[in-house]
């Protein structure tokens, strides 16, 4: 079931990007502003991951979205890159923000990561009755994920060069490659030899964060 979901989401992402590229670039329709009108936005992303956010608006309905950053805690650290297509499903014009479009969008996102895991292993560190102690070693793994984020984007009439968004992905799945070490043998000096391996794990995943971006003005 997980693999079927993964394949369906990937197919949806591929068709979404093809559709977006075919539609070309457009502008917001009359009746509301869109900041300074720039179609490229770049700035910071605070959440999981923590890093950079970039979007390119193909037209009123579709935009290419890229998030790259760091996530991790304690023994686990990850460098993430996520790319997808977001579709506008509701686009209100809010008068209190200077008659600006504030679209609600969602769409499939494909992600990948390189993971660094601190793994405790028992090693010979001295001599005597029990010359062994645990030492942390960094093992490298990775993951591939598919997410469905929901994003609400806010434009401001008084500061048209910037926009803000809040998002959360309630649906997501990840295939993670988890590195590990197991005991193999002892050397002649009684040190421990380990055998490295990688196991595959599937689990629910999510993404959440707040972004503040600079809207790059269009070339005249």
Steps between C-alpha positions, in 0.01 A plus 500: 500500500785739585675430170177555305451836675863591421457418128169690474644810667810490278284474188290792620813710556640421153171585328466817708840634396429413135166683517662802669773531240247472217277775640773764496527817701201714592401783732236538763168607358348840559331564831798459731873551533781247510770692686735662251392251232825302498464131414815380684519493880798406716563518874516311827304199621464448876370157597585147400728528311666833590647671196408666169177526301464583130188515281436579135144591397411353161157663506211583735445135587836317504844563645822304527617475861842414643599466866855410607637491852604317814302293747612292794527452872754341732651203315318555171583768240365538148550718190171518310396610151130500405344605168139502389208671328240696700152565363281790614165371631371824659619855426330766713578871462536650849423872525674538837833412333461755221272294272761227463460140380560251785479158331450164668682227306595134520684247287743206491860546613790257441783513753840346557748516784848400608492387863780492755439275800720485810514129578648372831742209451707309755875537442821413678620825653733381777631195687409307812203285598254671260688723254192588295276807490236644272615743230271696267560447129321692224323279246351633175152412374229669300132520414246564226164653591170611348295768675177691445544844662222757544626861485338835570691790347461864603592806292518853642399817320723723718810277459451351152855366470442235768250226567435256783365146503400235751480133404453146627508165321236275665571216255842355430703181476875436513722211402804531724835324459618447859871415553613270781793294626498143637769294669712292262817378674800581720847593377820346635531799735146434628352803331145463364430481126155611383309431182316795346153474356195699389138415571190647332218652704169654386320750721263798511666836439402867515628850433411820678638851506475872441668676210590864437612569145613788282295529182748573219356771269441399139740636240351784301 
